[in-house]
């Protein structure tokens, strides 16, 4: 899934209450603040409402890490094999 980097480039002063709430929901509090969100219909709808205040870039999705429990299980298996 793609990720979107959203940066606020214009002030919220003079914006409607709805636009301010959308900026808050996106996590943007001040000019030049950036956040990353997964690309979804909901996020794109919020961006559409404030497109004149923000800049949107698509960034590569980070690689997923293995679950910590899986690593613990591997260590236990290695310890059991070395004990035998």
Phi, psi and omega in degrees: 000138181284156177244148178245132173259119184247126181237129177280123183247346178232157182289151176275355179298130181089355179279160178287165178299321180298318179292321177297319178295324177294319177298317178298317181295328177284342180095018181260120184249336184210168180296143181070009173282140180235145175222158175241136178225154172292147180286113178217167181296321181296313180296318179296326177294319178293321178296321180301324180291332184237027185298337179279351181251347187232163173239135184241132176232147176264130180240161180289143178288139179291151179290141181281142179263156176291150180295143180300325180295325179295322179294319179297320180296321179295319180296318179296321179294318179296320179294321179293321180290323181286333179286333181283000000 
